[in-house]
Amino acid sequence: MCGRLSQYRGIHDFVAVLSIPDALINHVGDAPLARYNAAPTTPLAVFHQQEQQLFAQNLRWGWRPHWAKDRAAPINARVEKVAHGAFFRAIWRHRLIVPIDNWFEWVDTPDNGRQPWLIRRADRSAVFCAAIGQFPTAETPERDDDGFVIITADSVGGMLDIHDRRPVVLSAELAREWLDPGTAAERAEQMLLFEGEGSEVFEWYKVDKAVGNARNQGPCLIAETP
């Protein structure tokens, strides 16, 4: 996963697909998010759950533990290591969902260029990416080093031709279970390893190279090109 995604519909559109009945604590507003070309370090809308309340808030894409200041903050975590490695130990149980519309990958071309591709659900529905992070709670105030990482797995099927890694995407039902604080850590790991959405759920197509510049925004970036 190269690290670029879109999050342009409104937060309530994502909540409607997620179908969590309890009241939403909304810290991101009601307007469309309008992030067509979000890059690492960008604050993105995420969901997390505390007891029975669902929270939506903006959180920086990227996180590192306090003892790893000598390296850049990762934006992704490999599913093979995230549950047991030391790097993410402090946030492994702090589960999030990053609701997105699509993500982008780049493929090398014969002329030494790079062609961007857009990947989205074939049914155009919300994409719920499994993530973990450090975020404010009732017991913990907001901190300067708050942030999140998206969990990635090996690509399979036709998607492998676009990139060898992809986010772990959960169905709405599994996303609710992932967010539930009552879900055991062992069960959460099982979902990541074995129950993410398969490549047959997605479609992908070429988009304009303008998406390579993170300053570019707008619906034109998600339109298919020949």
Phi and psi restraints in degrees (value plus and minus 20) as a CYANA .aco file:
   2 CYS   PHI     -97.3   -57.3
   2 CYS   PSI     -39.7     0.3
   3 GLY   PHI      80.4   120.4
   3 GLY   PSI      26.7    66.7
   4 ARG   PHI    -170.9  -130.9
   4 ARG   PSI     116.1   156.1
   5 LEU   PHI    -171.9  -131.9
   5 LEU   PSI     150.5   190.5
   6 SER   PHI    -139.2   -99.2
   6 SER   PSI     123.0   163.0
   7 GLN   PHI    -167.9  -127.9
   7 GLN   PSI      59.5    99.5
   8 TYR   PHI    -131.2   -91.2
   8 TYR   PSI     -40.7    -0.7
   9 ARG   PHI     -97.4   -57.4
   9 ARG   PSI     152.0   192.0
  10 GLY   PHI     -97.2   -57.2
  10 GLY   PSI     136.1   176.1
  11 ILE   PHI     -81.0   -41.0
  11 ILE   PSI     -53.1   -13.1
  12 HIS   PHI     -90.0   -50.0
  12 HIS   PSI     -46.7    -6.7
  13 ASP   PHI     -85.6   -45.6
  13 ASP   PSI     -59.7   -19.7
  14 PHE   PHI     -87.9   -47.9
  14 PHE   PSI     -61.6   -21.6
  15 VAL   PHI     -82.9   -42.9
  15 VAL   PSI     -58.5   -18.5
  16 ALA   PHI     -80.7   -40.7
  16 ALA   PSI     -58.1   -18.1
  17 VAL   PHI     -93.4   -53.4
  17 VAL   PSI     -56.6   -16.6
  18 LEU   PHI     -87.9   -47.9
  18 LEU   PSI     -51.7   -11.7
  19 SER   PHI      38.2    78.2
  19 SER   PSI      25.6    65.6
  20 ILE   PHI    -112.2   -72.2
  20 ILE   PSI      98.6   138.6
  21 PRO   PHI     -92.8   -52.8
  21 PRO   PSI     -44.1    -4.1
  22 ASP   PHI     -92.4   -52.4
  22 ASP   PSI     140.6   180.6
  23 ALA   PHI     -81.2   -41.2
  23 ALA   PSI     120.7   160.7
  24 LEU   PHI    -107.8   -67.8
  24 LEU   PSI     111.6   151.6
  25 ILE   PHI    -112.9   -72.9
  25 ILE   PSI      82.4   122.4
  26 ASN   PHI    -123.7   -83.7
  26 ASN   PSI      92.3   132.3
  27 HIS   PHI    -128.8   -88.8
  27 HIS   PSI      -7.8    32.2
  28 VAL   PHI    -134.4   -94.4
  28 VAL   PSI     -27.1    12.9
  29 GLY   PHI      71.4   111.4
  29 GLY   PSI     152.2   192.2
  30 ASP   PHI    -121.1   -81.1
  30 ASP   PSI     -32.6     7.4
  31 ALA   PHI     -93.0   -53.0
  31 ALA   PSI     138.2   178.2
  32 PRO   PHI     -74.4   -34.4
  32 PRO   PSI     121.8   161.8
  33 LEU   PHI     -90.3   -50.3
  33 LEU   PSI     -52.4   -12.4
  34 ALA   PHI      36.3    76.3
  34 ALA   PSI      14.7    54.7
  35 ARG   PHI    -123.7   -83.7
  35 ARG   PSI      76.0   116.0
  36 TYR   PHI    -107.8   -67.8
  36 TYR   PSI     -35.5     4.5
  37 ASN   PHI    -170.4  -130.4
  37 ASN   PSI      46.5    86.5
  38 ALA   PHI    -104.5   -64.5
  38 ALA   PSI     112.7   152.7
  39 ALA   PHI    -130.8   -90.8
  39 ALA   PSI     144.9   184.9
  40 PRO   PHI     -72.6   -32.6
  40 PRO   PSI     128.9   168.9
  41 THR   PHI      58.2    98.2
  41 THR   PSI     -28.3    11.7
  42 THR   PHI     -90.0   -50.0
  42 THR   PSI     117.3   157.3
  43 PRO   PHI     -90.0   -50.0
  43 PRO   PSI     106.1   146.1
  44 LEU   PHI    -140.6  -100.6
  44 LEU   PSI     134.2   174.2
  45 ALA   PHI     -92.9   -52.9
  45 ALA   PSI     110.3   150.3
  46 VAL   PHI    -152.5  -112.5
  46 VAL   PSI     139.0   179.0
  47 PHE   PHI    -129.6   -89.6
  47 PHE   PSI     119.2   159.2
  48 HIS   PHI    -164.0  -124.0
  48 HIS   PSI     141.1   181.1
  49 GLN   PHI    -144.1  -104.1
  49 GLN   PSI     112.9   152.9
  50 GLN   PHI    -143.8  -103.8
  50 GLN   PSI      98.0   138.0
  51 GLU   PHI      34.5    74.5
  51 GLU   PSI    -137.8   -97.8
  52 GLN   PHI    -126.9   -86.9
  52 GLN   PSI      -7.5    32.5
  53 GLN   PHI    -125.6   -85.6
  53 GLN   PSI     114.3   154.3
  54 LEU   PHI    -115.3   -75.3
  54 LEU   PSI     108.1   148.1
  55 PHE   PHI    -131.2   -91.2
  55 PHE   PSI     118.3   158.3
  56 ALA   PHI    -138.0   -98.0
  56 ALA   PSI     105.4   145.4
  57 GLN   PHI    -172.7  -132.7
  57 GLN   PSI     141.4   181.4
  58 ASN   PHI    -105.1   -65.1
  58 ASN   PSI     113.7   153.7
  59 LEU   PHI    -161.3  -121.3
  59 LEU   PSI     120.5   160.5
  60 ARG   PHI     -86.7   -46.7
  60 ARG   PSI     116.6   156.6
  61 TRP   PHI    -102.5   -62.5
  61 TRP   PSI      85.8   125.8
  62 GLY   PHI     112.5   152.5
  62 GLY   PSI     118.4   158.4
  63 TRP   PHI    -177.3  -137.3
  63 TRP   PSI     127.3   167.3
  64 ARG   PHI    -166.2  -126.2
  64 ARG   PSI     131.7   171.7
  65 PRO   PHI     -88.9   -48.9
  65 PRO   PSI     141.5   181.5
  66 HIS   PHI     -82.3   -42.3
  66 HIS   PSI     -43.7    -3.7
  67 TRP   PHI    -109.8   -69.8
  67 TRP   PSI     -16.1    23.9
  68 ALA   PHI    -134.7   -94.7
  68 ALA   PSI      18.9    58.9
  69 LYS   PHI     -91.3   -51.3
  69 LYS   PSI     -26.7    13.3
  70 ASP   PHI    -106.2   -66.2
  70 ASP   PSI     -15.4    24.6
  71 ARG   PHI    -159.5  -119.5
  71 ARG   PSI     140.1   180.1
  72 ALA   PHI     -87.9   -47.9
  72 ALA   PSI     128.9   168.9
  73 ALA   PHI     -90.6   -50.6
  73 ALA   PSI     102.3   142.3
  74 PRO   PHI     -82.4   -42.4
  74 PRO   PSI     133.1   173.1
  75 ILE   PHI    -126.3   -86.3
  75 ILE   PSI     -35.6     4.4
  76 ASN   PHI    -150.7  -110.7
  76 ASN   PSI     138.3   178.3
  77 ALA   PHI    -152.3  -112.3
  77 ALA   PSI     111.3   151.3
  78 ARG   PHI     -93.4   -53.4
  78 ARG   PSI     111.5   151.5
  79 VAL   PHI     -80.9   -40.9
  79 VAL   PSI     -48.1    -8.1
  80 GLU   PHI     -87.6   -47.6
  80 GLU   PSI     -42.2    -2.2
  81 LYS   PHI    -140.5  -100.5
  81 LYS   PSI     -36.1     3.9
  82 VAL   PHI     -83.5   -43.5
  82 VAL   PSI     -53.6   -13.6
  83 ALA   PHI     -98.7   -58.7
  83 ALA   PSI     -40.5    -0.5
  84 HIS   PHI    -147.3  -107.3
  84 HIS   PSI     -29.5    10.5
  85 GLY   PHI     -98.1   -58.1
  85 GLY   PSI     137.1   177.1
  86 ALA   PHI     -91.9   -51.9
  86 ALA   PSI     -49.5    -9.5
  87 PHE   PHI     -81.5   -41.5
  87 PHE   PSI     -61.9   -21.9
  88 PHE   PHI    -125.0   -85.0
  88 PHE   PSI      -7.4    32.6
  89 ARG   PHI     -77.6   -37.6
  89 ARG   PSI     -59.2   -19.2
  90 ALA   PHI     -87.6   -47.6
  90 ALA   PSI     -42.7    -2.7
  91 ILE   PHI    -138.3   -98.3
  91 ILE   PSI     -17.1    22.9
  92 TRP   PHI     -75.0   -35.0
  92 TRP   PSI     -56.8   -16.8
  93 ARG   PHI    -109.0   -69.0
  93 ARG   PSI     -18.9    21.1
  94 HIS   PHI    -118.6   -78.6
  94 HIS   PSI      64.8   104.8
  95 ARG   PHI    -109.4   -69.4
  95 ARG   PSI     122.7   162.7
  96 LEU   PHI    -153.3  -113.3
  96 LEU   PSI     141.2   181.2
  97 ILE   PHI    -140.5  -100.5
  97 ILE   PSI     110.4   150.4
  98 VAL   PHI    -122.2   -82.2
  98 VAL   PSI      87.5   127.5
  99 PRO   PHI    -105.0   -65.0
  99 PRO   PSI     104.1   144.1
 100 ILE   PHI    -152.5  -112.5
 100 ILE   PSI     147.9   187.9
 101 ASP   PHI    -115.5   -75.5
 101 ASP   PSI     -54.0   -14.0
 102 ASN   PHI    -188.5  -148.5
 102 ASN   PSI     149.6   189.6
 103 TRP   PHI    -153.1  -113.1
 103 TRP   PSI     149.0   189.0
 104 PHE   PHI    -139.7   -99.7
 104 PHE   PSI     127.5   167.5
 105 GLU   PHI    -154.3  -114.3
 105 GLU   PSI     138.1   178.1
 106 TRP   PHI    -138.9   -98.9
 106 TRP   PSI     119.3   159.3
 107 VAL   PHI    -141.3  -101.3
 107 VAL   PSI     113.0   153.0
 108 ASP   PHI     -85.3   -45.3
 108 ASP   PSI     122.0   162.0
 109 THR   PHI    -132.5   -92.5
 109 THR   PSI     141.6   181.6
 110 PRO   PHI     -79.9   -39.9
 110 PRO   PSI     -43.9    -3.9
 111 ASP   PHI    -110.2   -70.2
 111 ASP   PSI      -0.6    39.4
 112 ASN   PHI      48.4    88.4
 112 ASN   PSI      -1.3    38.7
 113 GLY   PHI    -116.1   -76.1
 113 GLY   PSI    -191.6  -151.6
 114 ARG   PHI    -157.0  -117.0
 114 ARG   PSI     107.8   147.8
 115 GLN   PHI    -124.0   -84.0
 115 GLN   PSI     100.7   140.7
 116 PRO   PHI     -99.1   -59.1
 116 PRO   PSI     123.5   163.5
 117 TRP   PHI    -143.1  -103.1
 117 TRP   PSI     124.9   164.9
 118 LEU   PHI    -122.0   -82.0
 118 LEU   PSI     115.8   155.8
 119 ILE   PHI    -141.2  -101.2
 119 ILE   PSI     109.8   149.8
 120 ARG   PHI    -167.8  -127.8
 120 ARG   PSI     149.2   189.2
 121 ARG   PHI     -86.7   -46.7
 121 ARG   PSI     119.1   159.1
 122 ALA   PHI     -84.0   -44.0
 122 ALA   PSI     -46.7    -6.7
 123 ASP   PHI    -107.7   -67.7
 123 ASP   PSI     -14.9    25.1
 124 ARG   PHI      46.5    86.5
 124 ARG   PSI      -8.2    31.8
 125 SER   PHI     -98.0   -58.0
 125 SER   PSI     153.5   193.5
 126 ALA   PHI     -84.0   -44.0
 126 ALA   PSI     125.5   165.5
 127 VAL   PHI    -125.2   -85.2
 127 VAL   PSI      99.3   139.3
 128 PHE   PHI    -124.7   -84.7
 128 PHE   PSI      83.4   123.4
 129 CYS   PHI    -109.1   -69.1
 129 CYS   PSI     109.7   149.7
 130 ALA   PHI     -91.9   -51.9
 130 ALA   PSI     116.7   156.7
 131 ALA   PHI    -170.4  -130.4
 131 ALA   PSI     144.1   184.1
 132 ILE   PHI    -153.9  -113.9
 132 ILE   PSI     138.2   178.2
 133 GLY   PHI    -192.0  -152.0
 133 GLY   PSI    -196.2  -156.2
 134 GLN   PHI    -136.2   -96.2
 134 GLN   PSI     102.6   142.6
 135 PHE   PHI    -169.1  -129.1
 135 PHE   PSI     141.0   181.0
 136 PRO   PHI     -85.9   -45.9
 136 PRO   PSI     123.8   163.8
 137 THR   PHI    -153.9  -113.9
 137 THR   PSI     160.0   200.0
 138 ALA   PHI     -81.7   -41.7
 138 ALA   PSI     -50.0   -10.0
 139 GLU   PHI    -114.3   -74.3
 139 GLU   PSI     -40.7    -0.7
 140 THR   PHI    -143.9  -103.9
 140 THR   PSI      98.8   138.8
 141 PRO   PHI     -92.3   -52.3
 141 PRO   PSI     149.5   189.5
 142 GLU   PHI     -82.6   -42.6
 142 GLU   PSI     119.2   159.2
 143 ARG   PHI    -146.6  -106.6
 143 ARG   PSI     135.7   175.7
 144 ASP   PHI     -83.4   -43.4
 144 ASP   PSI     -48.0    -8.0
 145 ASP   PHI    -118.2   -78.2
 145 ASP   PSI      -2.5    37.5
 146 ASP   PHI     -82.6   -42.6
 146 ASP   PSI     128.0   168.0
 147 GLY   PHI     152.9   192.9
 147 GLY   PSI    -197.1  -157.1
 148 PHE   PHI    -166.1  -126.1
 148 PHE   PSI     142.6   182.6
 149 VAL   PHI    -148.5  -108.5
 149 VAL   PSI     124.0   164.0
 150 ILE   PHI    -110.3   -70.3
 150 ILE   PSI     116.0   156.0
 151 ILE   PHI    -105.1   -65.1
 151 ILE   PSI     112.4   152.4
 152 THR   PHI    -140.9  -100.9
 152 THR   PSI     135.0   175.0
 153 ALA   PHI    -152.9  -112.9
 153 ALA   PSI     150.4   190.4
 154 ASP   PHI     -83.7   -43.7
 154 ASP   PSI     119.8   159.8
 155 SER   PHI     -95.9   -55.9
 155 SER   PSI     132.2   172.2
 156 VAL   PHI    -157.3  -117.3
 156 VAL   PSI     148.8   188.8
 157 GLY   PHI      44.4    84.4
 157 GLY   PSI    -173.6  -133.6
 158 GLY   PHI     -83.7   -43.7
 158 GLY   PSI     -44.4    -4.4
 159 MET   PHI     -84.6   -44.6
 159 MET   PSI     -42.0    -2.0
 160 LEU   PHI     -81.7   -41.7
 160 LEU   PSI     -46.4    -6.4
 161 ASP   PHI     -89.9   -49.9
 161 ASP   PSI     -39.4     0.6
 162 ILE   PHI    -114.0   -74.0
 162 ILE   PSI     -62.4   -22.4
 163 HIS   PHI    -184.6  -144.6
 163 HIS   PSI     132.6   172.6
 164 ASP   PHI    -106.1   -66.1
 164 ASP   PSI     -30.3     9.7
 165 ARG   PHI    -147.2  -107.2
 165 ARG   PSI     131.4   171.4
 166 ARG   PHI    -170.6  -130.6
 166 ARG   PSI     139.5   179.5
 167 PRO   PHI     -86.4   -46.4
 167 PRO   PSI     129.4   169.4
 168 VAL   PHI     -97.4   -57.4
 168 VAL   PSI      93.2   133.2
 169 VAL   PHI    -125.1   -85.1
 169 VAL   PSI     109.6   149.6
 170 LEU   PHI    -127.6   -87.6
 170 LEU   PSI     125.2   165.2
 171 SER   PHI     -82.1   -42.1
 171 SER   PSI     145.1   185.1
 172 ALA   PHI     -78.5   -38.5
 172 ALA   PSI     -60.4   -20.4
 173 GLU   PHI     -82.4   -42.4
 173 GLU   PSI     -66.8   -26.8
 174 LEU   PHI     -91.1   -51.1
 174 LEU   PSI     -52.0   -12.0
 175 ALA   PHI     -82.3   -42.3
 175 ALA   PSI     -60.0   -20.0
 176 ARG   PHI     -82.8   -42.8
 176 ARG   PSI     -62.0   -22.0
 177 GLU   PHI     -86.8   -46.8
 177 GLU   PSI     -59.9   -19.9
 178 TRP   PHI     -80.4   -40.4
 178 TRP   PSI     -61.2   -21.2
 179 LEU   PHI     -92.9   -52.9
 179 LEU   PSI     -48.1    -8.1
 180 ASP   PHI     -81.9   -41.9
 180 ASP   PSI      99.1   139.1
 181 PRO   PHI     -79.3   -39.3
 181 PRO   PSI     -40.5    -0.5
 182 GLY   PHI     -99.4   -59.4
 182 GLY   PSI     -29.7    10.3
 183 THR   PHI     -92.4   -52.4
 183 THR   PSI     104.4   144.4
 184 ALA   PHI     -85.4   -45.4
 184 ALA   PSI     130.9   170.9
 185 ALA   PHI     -79.7   -39.7
 185 ALA   PSI     -56.7   -16.7
 186 GLU   PHI     -85.0   -45.0
 186 GLU   PSI     -60.0   -20.0
 187 ARG   PHI     -87.4   -47.4
 187 ARG   PSI     -59.8   -19.8
 188 ALA   PHI     -80.7   -40.7
 188 ALA   PSI     -62.2   -22.2
 189 GLU   PHI     -84.4   -44.4
 189 GLU   PSI     -59.4   -19.4
 190 GLN   PHI     -80.5   -40.5
 190 GLN   PSI     -62.2   -22.2
 191 MET   PHI     -80.0   -40.0
 191 MET   PSI     -64.5   -24.5
 192 LEU   PHI     -82.5   -42.5
 192 LEU   PSI     -64.0   -24.0
 193 LEU   PHI     -95.8   -55.8
 193 LEU   PSI     -53.7   -13.7
 194 PHE   PHI    -147.0  -107.0
 194 PHE   PSI     -30.5     9.5
 195 GLU   PHI    -144.9  -104.9
 195 GLU   PSI      -8.5    31.5
 196 GLY   PHI     -87.6   -47.6
 196 GLY   PSI     139.3   179.3
 197 GLU   PHI     -85.0   -45.0
 197 GLU   PSI     119.3   159.3
 198 GLY   PHI    -100.8   -60.8
 198 GLY   PSI     147.3   187.3
 199 SER   PHI     -82.9   -42.9
 199 SER   PSI     -43.8    -3.8
 200 GLU   PHI     -86.4   -46.4
 200 GLU   PSI     -36.1     3.9
 201 VAL   PHI     -97.2   -57.2
 201 VAL   PSI     -38.6     1.4
 202 PHE   PHI    -128.7   -88.7
 202 PHE   PSI     142.2   182.2
 203 GLU   PHI    -151.3  -111.3
 203 GLU   PSI     137.5   177.5
 204 TRP   PHI    -168.3  -128.3
 204 TRP   PSI     128.3   168.3
 205 TYR   PHI    -175.1  -135.1
 205 TYR   PSI     142.5   182.5
 206 LYS   PHI     -93.2   -53.2
 206 LYS   PSI     124.8   164.8
 207 VAL   PHI    -149.7  -109.7
 207 VAL   PSI     151.7   191.7
 208 ASP   PHI     -84.5   -44.5
 208 ASP   PSI     124.7   164.7
 209 LYS   PHI     -87.4   -47.4
 209 LYS   PSI     -29.6    10.4
 210 ALA   PHI     -80.6   -40.6
 210 ALA   PSI     -41.6    -1.6
 211 VAL   PHI     -86.1   -46.1
 211 VAL   PSI     -36.1     3.9
 212 GLY   PHI     -86.8   -46.8
 212 GLY   PSI     -41.2    -1.2
 213 ASN   PHI    -118.3   -78.3
 213 ASN   PSI      92.9   132.9
 214 ALA   PHI     -84.6   -44.6
 214 ALA   PSI     -35.4     4.6
 215 ARG   PHI     -95.1   -55.1
 215 ARG   PSI     -39.0     1.0
 216 ASN   PHI     -97.9   -57.9
 216 ASN   PSI     116.1   156.1
 217 GLN   PHI    -157.9  -117.9
 217 GLN   PSI     150.0   190.0
 218 GLY   PHI      96.3   136.3
 218 GLY   PSI     139.3   179.3
 219 PRO   PHI     -80.2   -40.2
 219 PRO   PSI     -42.9    -2.9
 220 CYS   PHI     -80.5   -40.5
 220 CYS   PSI     -43.8    -3.8
 221 LEU   PHI     -95.2   -55.2
 221 LEU   PSI     -36.8     3.2
 222 ILE   PHI    -125.9   -85.9
 222 ILE   PSI     -14.3    25.7
 223 ALA   PHI    -100.1   -60.1
 223 ALA   PSI     122.7   162.7
 224 GLU   PHI     -91.0   -51.0
 224 GLU   PSI     120.2   160.2
 225 THR   PHI    -137.5   -97.5
 225 THR   PSI     136.9   176.9
